[in-house]
Amino acid sequence: MQSSRIFRAVTPMKDGCLQIEMESGSTVCLDMHRRLSSVQFGLLRNQDVFRSVATDGYRLIFYRGGSEILEISAATFMDLLTVDRTK
């Protein structure tokens, strides 16, 4: 695992975006709306799961019933920011 944290905080927004505060102090809005129809992120269509998001500093983690069911690593997060795979 990485030695320094990447993510400081994450807040789910009503419009399907995740507002992510980075350890650098920057804030990023990751629009997940179009990705919700994918196999990888389909679980996030459930609003309870989407709103459950938390971070351990290295991953964005989604829960159902107290159990971790999906994670977005820092590497996957960067891929989601830079590459549109929905086309």
PDB file as gemmi writes it, atoms N, CA and C in Angstrom:
CRYST1    1.000    1.000    1.000  90.00  90.00  90.00 P 1                      
ATOM      1  N   MET A   1       0.838  -1.182   0.000  1.00  0.00           N  
ATOM      2  CA  MET A   1       0.000   0.000   0.000  1.00  0.00           C  
ATOM      3  C   MET A   1       0.884   1.246   0.000  1.00  0.00           C  
ATOM      4  N   GLN A   2       0.362   2.317  -0.525  1.00  0.00           N  
ATOM      5  CA  GLN A   2       1.119   3.557  -0.623  1.00  0.00           C  
ATOM      6  C   GLN A   2       1.430   4.098   0.770  1.00  0.00           C  
ATOM      7  N   SER A   3       2.503   4.886   0.871  1.00  0.00           N  
ATOM      8  CA  SER A   3       2.906   5.406   2.170  1.00  0.00           C  
ATOM      9  C   SER A   3       2.190   6.703   2.536  1.00  0.00           C  
ATOM     10  N   SER A   4       1.766   7.490   1.557  1.00  0.00           N  
ATOM     11  CA  SER A   4       1.067   8.735   1.883  1.00  0.00           C  
ATOM     12  C   SER A   4      -0.354   8.685   1.330  1.00  0.00           C  
ATOM     13  N   ARG A   5      -1.258   9.253   2.090  1.00  0.00           N  
ATOM     14  CA  ARG A   5      -2.671   9.245   1.712  1.00  0.00           C  
ATOM     15  C   ARG A   5      -2.890  10.078   0.452  1.00  0.00           C  
ATOM     16  N   ILE A   6      -3.926   9.725  -0.288  1.00  0.00           N  
ATOM     17  CA  ILE A   6      -4.323  10.423  -1.508  1.00  0.00           C  
ATOM     18  C   ILE A   6      -5.592  11.228  -1.246  1.00  0.00           C  
ATOM     19  N   PHE A   7      -6.573  10.566  -0.623  1.00  0.00           N  
ATOM     20  CA  PHE A   7      -7.884  11.151  -0.394  1.00  0.00           C  
ATOM     21  C   PHE A   7      -8.040  11.601   1.058  1.00  0.00           C  
ATOM     22  N   ARG A   8      -8.572  12.809   1.255  1.00  0.00           N  
ATOM     23  CA  ARG A   8      -8.850  13.318   2.603  1.00  0.00           C  
ATOM     24  C   ARG A   8     -10.303  13.057   2.993  1.00  0.00           C  
ATOM     25  N   ALA A   9     -11.227  13.302   2.053  1.00  0.00           N  
ATOM     26  CA  ALA A   9     -12.654  13.125   2.341  1.00  0.00           C  
ATOM     27  C   ALA A   9     -13.402  12.913   1.037  1.00  0.00           C  
ATOM     28  N   VAL A  10     -14.588  12.296   1.137  1.00  0.00           N  
ATOM     29  CA  VAL A  10     -15.447  12.107  -0.021  1.00  0.00           C  
ATOM     30  C   VAL A  10     -16.890  12.333   0.400  1.00  0.00           C  
ATOM     31  N   THR A  11     -17.631  13.050  -0.463  1.00  0.00           N  
ATOM     32  CA  THR A  11     -19.025  13.358  -0.198  1.00  0.00           C  
ATOM     33  C   THR A  11     -19.854  13.003  -1.428  1.00  0.00           C  
ATOM     34  N   PRO A  12     -20.861  12.143  -1.269  1.00  0.00           N  
ATOM     35  CA  PRO A  12     -21.730  11.844  -2.409  1.00  0.00           C  
ATOM     36  C   PRO A  12     -22.690  13.006  -2.645  1.00  0.00           C  
ATOM     37  N   MET A  13     -22.876  13.379  -3.897  1.00  0.00           N  
ATOM     38  CA  MET A  13     -23.775  14.467  -4.264  1.00  0.00           C  
ATOM     39  C   MET A  13     -25.027  13.879  -4.914  1.00  0.00           C  
ATOM     40  N   LYS A  14     -26.120  14.630  -4.892  1.00  0.00           N  
ATOM     41  CA  LYS A  14     -27.395  14.146  -5.430  1.00  0.00           C  
ATOM     42  C   LYS A  14     -27.377  13.929  -6.934  1.00  0.00           C  
ATOM     43  N   ASP A  15     -26.478  14.585  -7.643  1.00  0.00           N  
ATOM     44  CA  ASP A  15     -26.454  14.506  -9.104  1.00  0.00           C  
ATOM     45  C   ASP A  15     -25.604  13.355  -9.644  1.00  0.00           C  
ATOM     46  N   GLY A  16     -25.210  12.420  -8.795  1.00  0.00           N  
ATOM     47  CA  GLY A  16     -24.404  11.294  -9.247  1.00  0.00           C  
ATOM     48  C   GLY A  16     -22.916  11.564  -9.237  1.00  0.00           C  
ATOM     49  N   CYS A  17     -22.525  12.682  -8.647  1.00  0.00           N  
ATOM     50  CA  CYS A  17     -21.103  13.027  -8.540  1.00  0.00           C  
ATOM     51  C   CYS A  17     -20.584  12.696  -7.146  1.00  0.00           C  
ATOM     52  N   LEU A  18     -19.306  12.440  -7.099  1.00  0.00           N  
ATOM     53  CA  LEU A  18     -18.601  12.298  -5.826  1.00  0.00           C  
ATOM     54  C   LEU A  18     -17.685  13.503  -5.693  1.00  0.00           C  
ATOM     55  N   GLN A  19     -17.847  14.248  -4.627  1.00  0.00           N  
ATOM     56  CA  GLN A  19     -16.948  15.377  -4.360  1.00  0.00           C  
ATOM     57  C   GLN A  19     -15.827  14.841  -3.479  1.00  0.00           C  
ATOM     58  N   ILE A  20     -14.619  14.921  -3.998  1.00  0.00           N  
ATOM     59  CA  ILE A  20     -13.475  14.320  -3.323  1.00  0.00           C  
ATOM     60  C   ILE A  20     -12.470  15.386  -2.967  1.00  0.00           C  
ATOM     61  N   GLU A  21     -12.143  15.451  -1.694  1.00  0.00           N  
ATOM     62  CA  GLU A  21     -11.099  16.362  -1.230  1.00  0.00           C  
ATOM     63  C   GLU A  21      -9.808  15.564  -1.164  1.00  0.00           C  
ATOM     64  N   MET A  22      -8.823  16.033  -1.901  1.00  0.00           N  
ATOM     65  CA  MET A  22      -7.534  15.355  -1.968  1.00  0.00           C  
ATOM     66  C   MET A  22      -6.650  15.816  -0.810  1.00  0.00           C  
ATOM     67  N   GLU A  23      -5.677  15.025  -0.457  1.00  0.00           N  
ATOM     68  CA  GLU A  23      -4.736  15.409   0.600  1.00  0.00           C  
ATOM     69  C   GLU A  23      -3.955  16.660   0.218  1.00  0.00           C  
ATOM     70  N   SER A  24      -3.852  16.940  -1.073  1.00  0.00           N  
ATOM     71  CA  SER A  24      -3.153  18.134  -1.540  1.00  0.00           C  
ATOM     72  C   SER A  24      -3.938  19.411  -1.258  1.00  0.00           C  
ATOM     73  N   GLY A  25      -5.229  19.243  -0.898  1.00  0.00           N  
ATOM     74  CA  GLY A  25      -6.092  20.388  -0.662  1.00  0.00           C  
ATOM     75  C   GLY A  25      -7.017  20.681  -1.830  1.00  0.00           C  
ATOM     76  N   SER A  26      -6.772  20.066  -2.970  1.00  0.00           N  
ATOM     77  CA  SER A  26      -7.642  20.234  -4.140  1.00  0.00           C  
ATOM     78  C   SER A  26      -8.941  19.465  -3.938  1.00  0.00           C  
ATOM     79  N   THR A  27      -9.989  19.936  -4.608  1.00  0.00           N  
ATOM     80  CA  THR A  27     -11.267  19.245  -4.596  1.00  0.00           C  
ATOM     81  C   THR A  27     -11.628  18.862  -6.019  1.00  0.00           C  
ATOM     82  N   VAL A  28     -12.068  17.631  -6.185  1.00  0.00           N  
ATOM     83  CA  VAL A  28     -12.406  17.094  -7.500  1.00  0.00           C  
ATOM     84  C   VAL A  28     -13.835  16.576  -7.460  1.00  0.00           C  
ATOM     85  N   CYS A  29     -14.593  16.845  -8.518  1.00  0.00           N  
ATOM     86  CA  CYS A  29     -15.930  16.274  -8.655  1.00  0.00           C  
ATOM     87  C   CYS A  29     -15.840  15.170  -9.700  1.00  0.00           C  
ATOM     88  N   LEU A  30     -16.049  13.951  -9.273  1.00  0.00           N  
ATOM     89  CA  LEU A  30     -16.007  12.796 -10.168  1.00  0.00           C  
ATOM     90  C   LEU A  30     -17.442  12.440 -10.534  1.00  0.00           C  
ATOM     91  N   ASP A  31     -17.801  12.674 -11.794  1.00  0.00           N  
ATOM     92  CA  ASP A  31     -19.153  12.392 -12.265  1.00  0.00           C  
ATOM     93  C   ASP A  31     -19.287  10.902 -12.565  1.00  0.00           C  
ATOM     94  N   MET A  32     -20.071  10.216 -11.752  1.00  0.00           N  
ATOM     95  CA  MET A  32     -20.271   8.780 -11.910  1.00  0.00           C  
ATOM     96  C   MET A  32     -21.549   8.468 -12.681  1.00  0.00           C  
ATOM     97  N   HIS A  33     -22.328   9.476 -12.988  1.00  0.00           N  
ATOM     98  CA  HIS A  33     -23.655   9.288 -13.582  1.00  0.00           C  
ATOM     99  C   HIS A  33     -23.652   8.350 -14.782  1.00  0.00           C  
ATOM    100  N   ARG A  34     -22.804   8.598 -15.774  1.00  0.00           N  
ATOM    101  CA  ARG A  34     -22.787   7.759 -16.980  1.00  0.00           C  
ATOM    102  C   ARG A  34     -22.179   6.386 -16.734  1.00  0.00           C  
ATOM    103  N   ARG A  35     -21.443   6.232 -15.668  1.00  0.00           N  
ATOM    104  CA  ARG A  35     -20.789   4.954 -15.398  1.00  0.00           C  
ATOM    105  C   ARG A  35     -21.693   3.982 -14.639  1.00  0.00           C  
ATOM    106  N   LEU A  36     -22.831   4.470 -14.162  1.00  0.00           N  
ATOM    107  CA  LEU A  36     -23.717   3.638 -13.353  1.00  0.00           C  
ATOM    108  C   LEU A  36     -24.338   2.488 -14.135  1.00  0.00           C  
ATOM    109  N   SER A  37     -24.339   2.568 -15.455  1.00  0.00           N  
ATOM    110  CA  SER A  37     -24.894   1.483 -16.261  1.00  0.00           C  
ATOM    111  C   SER A  37     -23.853   0.400 -16.569  1.00  0.00           C  
ATOM    112  N   SER A  38     -22.610   0.609 -16.133  1.00  0.00           N  
ATOM    113  CA  SER A  38     -21.557  -0.377 -16.387  1.00  0.00           C  
ATOM    114  C   SER A  38     -21.624  -1.511 -15.369  1.00  0.00           C  
ATOM    115  N   VAL A  39     -21.091  -2.658 -15.751  1.00  0.00           N  
ATOM    116  CA  VAL A  39     -21.029  -3.794 -14.833  1.00  0.00           C  
ATOM    117  C   VAL A  39     -20.184  -3.438 -13.615  1.00  0.00           C  
ATOM    118  N   GLN A  40     -19.089  -2.759 -13.825  1.00  0.00           N  
ATOM    119  CA  GLN A  40     -18.163  -2.431 -12.742  1.00  0.00           C  
ATOM    120  C   GLN A  40     -18.798  -1.554 -11.668  1.00  0.00           C  
ATOM    121  N   PHE A  41     -19.617  -0.580 -12.080  1.00  0.00           N  
ATOM    122  CA  PHE A  41     -20.160   0.388 -11.125  1.00  0.00           C  
ATOM    123  C   PHE A  41     -21.681   0.331 -10.994  1.00  0.00           C  
ATOM    124  N   GLY A  42     -22.315  -0.681 -11.543  1.00  0.00           N  
ATOM    125  CA  GLY A  42     -23.768  -0.809 -11.490  1.00  0.00           C  
ATOM    126  C   GLY A  42     -24.343  -0.838 -10.081  1.00  0.00           C  
ATOM    127  N   LEU A  43     -23.591  -1.353  -9.128  1.00  0.00           N  
ATOM    128  CA  LEU A  43     -24.063  -1.386  -7.734  1.00  0.00           C  
ATOM    129  C   LEU A  43     -24.351   0.011  -7.189  1.00  0.00           C  
ATOM    130  N   LEU A  44     -23.724   1.024  -7.785  1.00  0.00           N  
ATOM    131  CA  LEU A  44     -23.885   2.392  -7.299  1.00  0.00           C  
ATOM    132  C   LEU A  44     -25.215   3.018  -7.717  1.00  0.00           C  
ATOM    133  N   ARG A  45     -25.986   2.323  -8.558  1.00  0.00           N  
ATOM    134  CA  ARG A  45     -27.338   2.801  -8.882  1.00  0.00           C  
ATOM    135  C   ARG A  45     -28.216   2.795  -7.640  1.00  0.00           C  
ATOM    136  N   ASN A  46     -27.908   1.904  -6.717  1.00  0.00           N  
ATOM    137  CA  ASN A  46     -28.612   1.867  -5.437  1.00  0.00           C  
ATOM    138  C   ASN A  46     -28.141   3.076  -4.627  1.00  0.00           C  
ATOM    139  N   GLN A  47     -29.044   4.009  -4.358  1.00  0.00           N  
ATOM    140  CA  GLN A  47     -28.671   5.262  -3.694  1.00  0.00           C  
ATOM    141  C   GLN A  47     -28.121   5.040  -2.293  1.00  0.00           C  
ATOM    142  N   ASP A  48     -28.579   4.013  -1.600  1.00  0.00           N  
ATOM    143  CA  ASP A  48     -28.022   3.723  -0.275  1.00  0.00           C  
ATOM    144  C   ASP A  48     -26.553   3.339  -0.380  1.00  0.00           C  
ATOM    145  N   VAL A  49     -26.220   2.571  -1.397  1.00  0.00           N  
ATOM    146  CA  VAL A  49     -24.816   2.187  -1.621  1.00  0.00           C  
ATOM    147  C   VAL A  49     -24.014   3.414  -2.036  1.00  0.00           C  
ATOM    148  N   PHE A  50     -24.538   4.196  -2.978  1.00  0.00           N  
ATOM    149  CA  PHE A  50     -23.826   5.385  -3.448  1.00  0.00           C  
ATOM    150  C   PHE A  50     -23.529   6.331  -2.277  1.00  0.00           C  
ATOM    151  N   ARG A  51     -24.500   6.540  -1.417  1.00  0.00           N  
ATOM    152  CA  ARG A  51     -24.339   7.463  -0.289  1.00  0.00           C  
ATOM    153  C   ARG A  51     -23.472   6.889   0.838  1.00  0.00           C  
ATOM    154  N   SER A  52     -23.161   5.612   0.772  1.00  0.00           N  
ATOM    155  CA  SER A  52     -22.357   4.988   1.831  1.00  0.00           C  
ATOM    156  C   SER A  52     -20.863   5.245   1.678  1.00  0.00           C  
ATOM    157  N   VAL A  53     -20.461   5.929   0.624  1.00  0.00           N  
ATOM    158  CA  VAL A  53     -19.043   6.075   0.292  1.00  0.00           C  
ATOM    159  C   VAL A  53     -18.244   6.694   1.442  1.00  0.00           C  
ATOM    160  N   ALA A  54     -17.054   6.134   1.626  1.00  0.00           N  
ATOM    161  CA  ALA A  54     -16.102   6.620   2.628  1.00  0.00           C  
ATOM    162  C   ALA A  54     -14.707   6.421   2.035  1.00  0.00           C  
ATOM    163  N   THR A  55     -13.718   6.932   2.727  1.00  0.00           N  
ATOM    164  CA  THR A  55     -12.339   6.723   2.271  1.00  0.00           C  
ATOM    165  C   THR A  55     -11.448   6.332   3.437  1.00  0.00           C  
ATOM    166  N   ASP A  56     -10.459   5.529   3.130  1.00  0.00           N  
ATOM    167  CA  ASP A  56      -9.409   5.212   4.104  1.00  0.00           C  
ATOM    168  C   ASP A  56      -8.138   5.985   3.767  1.00  0.00           C  
ATOM    169  N   GLY A  57      -8.268   6.919   2.826  1.00  0.00           N  
ATOM    170  CA  GLY A  57      -7.125   7.710   2.394  1.00  0.00           C  
ATOM    171  C   GLY A  57      -6.470   7.189   1.135  1.00  0.00           C  
ATOM    172  N   TYR A  58      -6.713   5.914   0.839  1.00  0.00           N  
ATOM    173  CA  TYR A  58      -6.101   5.269  -0.315  1.00  0.00           C  
ATOM    174  C   TYR A  58      -7.130   4.795  -1.333  1.00  0.00           C  
ATOM    175  N   ARG A  59      -8.367   4.586  -0.850  1.00  0.00           N  
ATOM    176  CA  ARG A  59      -9.447   4.063  -1.699  1.00  0.00           C  
ATOM    177  C   ARG A  59     -10.737   4.798  -1.377  1.00  0.00           C  
ATOM    178  N   LEU A  60     -11.657   4.784  -2.342  1.00  0.00           N  
ATOM    179  CA  LEU A  60     -13.031   5.198  -2.104  1.00  0.00           C  
ATOM    180  C   LEU A  60     -13.796   3.895  -1.926  1.00  0.00           C  
ATOM    181  N   ILE A  61     -14.501   3.751  -0.813  1.00  0.00           N  
ATOM    182  CA  ILE A  61     -15.092   2.470  -0.444  1.00  0.00           C  
ATOM    183  C   ILE A  61     -16.601   2.631  -0.300  1.00  0.00           C  
ATOM    184  N   PHE A  62     -17.341   1.685  -0.867  1.00  0.00           N  
ATOM    185  CA  PHE A  62     -18.802   1.678  -0.793  1.00  0.00           C  
ATOM    186  C   PHE A  62     -19.248   0.456  -0.002  1.00  0.00           C  
ATOM    187  N   TYR A  63     -20.306   0.645   0.795  1.00  0.00           N  
ATOM    188  CA  TYR A  63     -20.766  -0.388   1.713  1.00  0.00           C  
ATOM    189  C   TYR A  63     -22.231  -0.735   1.499  1.00  0.00           C  
ATOM    190  N   ARG A  64     -22.581  -1.963   1.854  1.00  0.00           N  
ATOM    191  CA  ARG A  64     -23.971  -2.390   1.957  1.00  0.00           C  
ATOM    192  C   ARG A  64     -24.065  -3.261   3.202  1.00  0.00           C  
ATOM    193  N   GLY A  65     -24.973  -2.873   4.082  1.00  0.00           N  
ATOM    194  CA  GLY A  65     -25.152  -3.649   5.304  1.00  0.00           C  
ATOM    195  C   GLY A  65     -23.896  -3.740   6.148  1.00  0.00           C  
ATOM    196  N   GLY A  66     -23.070  -2.707   6.111  1.00  0.00           N  
ATOM    197  CA  GLY A  66     -21.850  -2.681   6.904  1.00  0.00           C  
ATOM    198  C   GLY A  66     -20.661  -3.395   6.279  1.00  0.00           C  
ATOM    199  N   SER A  67     -20.878  -4.037   5.133  1.00  0.00           N  
ATOM    200  CA  SER A  67     -19.792  -4.759   4.461  1.00  0.00           C  
ATOM    201  C   SER A  67     -19.334  -3.994   3.225  1.00  0.00           C  
ATOM    202  N   GLU A  68     -18.041  -3.996   3.005  1.00  0.00           N  
ATOM    203  CA  GLU A  68     -17.464  -3.366   1.821  1.00  0.00           C  
ATOM    204  C   GLU A  68     -17.863  -4.171   0.587  1.00  0.00           C  
ATOM    205  N   ILE A  69     -18.476  -3.485  -0.408  1.00  0.00           N  
ATOM    206  CA  ILE A  69     -18.885  -4.214  -1.607  1.00  0.00           C  
ATOM    207  C   ILE A  69     -18.220  -3.700  -2.877  1.00  0.00           C  
ATOM    208  N   LEU A  70     -17.622  -2.502  -2.816  1.00  0.00           N  
ATOM    209  CA  LEU A  70     -16.981  -1.936  -4.006  1.00  0.00           C  
ATOM    210  C   LEU A  70     -15.929  -0.942  -3.557  1.00  0.00           C  
ATOM    211  N   GLU A  71     -14.825  -0.906  -4.277  1.00  0.00           N  
ATOM    212  CA  GLU A  71     -13.795   0.091  -3.988  1.00  0.00           C  
ATOM    213  C   GLU A  71     -13.291   0.696  -5.291  1.00  0.00           C  
ATOM    214  N   ILE A  72     -12.868   1.936  -5.181  1.00  0.00           N  
ATOM    215  CA  ILE A  72     -12.198   2.618  -6.288  1.00  0.00           C  
ATOM    216  C   ILE A  72     -10.817   2.988  -5.757  1.00  0.00           C  
ATOM    217  N   SER A  73      -9.799   2.350  -6.305  1.00  0.00           N  
ATOM    218  CA  SER A  73      -8.424   2.631  -5.885  1.00  0.00           C  
ATOM    219  C   SER A  73      -7.991   3.982  -6.440  1.00  0.00           C  
ATOM    220  N   ALA A  74      -6.883   4.492  -5.948  1.00  0.00           N  
ATOM    221  CA  ALA A  74      -6.353   5.757  -6.460  1.00  0.00           C  
ATOM    222  C   ALA A  74      -6.031   5.636  -7.950  1.00  0.00           C  
ATOM    223  N   ALA A  75      -5.505   4.498  -8.380  1.00  0.00           N  
ATOM    224  CA  ALA A  75      -5.186   4.303  -9.798  1.00  0.00           C  
ATOM    225  C   ALA A  75      -6.453   4.292 -10.654  1.00  0.00           C  
ATOM    226  N   THR A  76      -7.480   3.611 -10.186  1.00  0.00           N  
ATOM    227  CA  THR A  76      -8.752   3.587 -10.916  1.00  0.00           C  
ATOM    228  C   THR A  76      -9.382   4.971 -10.931  1.00  0.00           C  
ATOM    229  N   PHE A  77      -9.298   5.679  -9.818  1.00  0.00           N  
ATOM    230  CA  PHE A  77      -9.805   7.047  -9.736  1.00  0.00           C  
ATOM    231  C   PHE A  77      -9.161   7.920 -10.814  1.00  0.00           C  
ATOM    232  N   MET A  78      -7.846   7.841 -10.965  1.00  0.00           N  
ATOM    233  CA  MET A  78      -7.145   8.634 -11.979  1.00  0.00           C  
ATOM    234  C   MET A  78      -7.586   8.232 -13.382  1.00  0.00           C  
ATOM    235  N   ASP A  79      -7.801   6.953 -13.592  1.00  0.00           N  
ATOM    236  CA  ASP A  79      -8.279   6.477 -14.889  1.00  0.00           C  
ATOM    237  C   ASP A  79      -9.673   7.042 -15.175  1.00  0.00           C  
ATOM    238  N   LEU A  80     -10.553   7.041 -14.179  1.00  0.00           N  
ATOM    239  CA  LEU A  80     -11.897   7.590 -14.344  1.00  0.00           C  
ATOM    240  C   LEU A  80     -11.876   9.084 -14.652  1.00  0.00           C  
ATOM    241  N   LEU A  81     -10.905   9.782 -14.082  1.00  0.00           N  
ATOM    242  CA  LEU A  81     -10.786  11.228 -14.337  1.00  0.00           C  
ATOM    243  C   LEU A  81     -10.264  11.541 -15.726  1.00  0.00           C  
ATOM    244  N   THR A  82      -9.407  10.696 -16.240  1.00  0.00           N  
ATOM    245  CA  THR A  82      -8.691  11.050 -17.470  1.00  0.00           C  
ATOM    246  C   THR A  82      -9.164  10.345 -18.734  1.00  0.00           C  
ATOM    247  N   VAL A  83      -9.871   9.211 -18.591  1.00  0.00           N  
ATOM    248  CA  VAL A  83     -10.265   8.435 -19.773  1.00  0.00           C  
ATOM    249  C   VAL A  83     -11.777   8.202 -19.742  1.00  0.00           C  
ATOM    250  N   ASP A  84     -12.460   8.551 -20.823  1.00  0.00           N  
ATOM    251  CA  ASP A  84     -13.894   8.315 -20.919  1.00  0.00           C  
ATOM    252  C   ASP A  84     -14.111   6.956 -21.568  1.00  0.00           C  
ATOM    253  N   ARG A  85     -14.417   5.967 -20.776  1.00  0.00           N  
ATOM    254  CA  ARG A  85     -14.624   4.612 -21.285  1.00  0.00           C  
ATOM    255  C   ARG A  85     -16.101   4.313 -21.520  1.00  0.00           C  
ATOM    256  N   THR A  86     -16.944   5.341 -21.441  1.00  0.00           N  
ATOM    257  CA  THR A  86     -18.373   5.142 -21.647  1.00  0.00           C  
ATOM    258  C   THR A  86     -18.769   5.240 -23.111  1.00  0.00           C  
ATOM    259  N   LYS A  87     -17.852   5.616 -23.966  1.00  0.00           N  
ATOM    260  CA  LYS A  87     -18.157   5.764 -25.398  1.00  0.00           C  
ATOM    261  C   LYS A  87     -18.005   4.466 -26.130  1.00  0.00           C  
TER     262      LYS A  87                                                      
END                                                                             
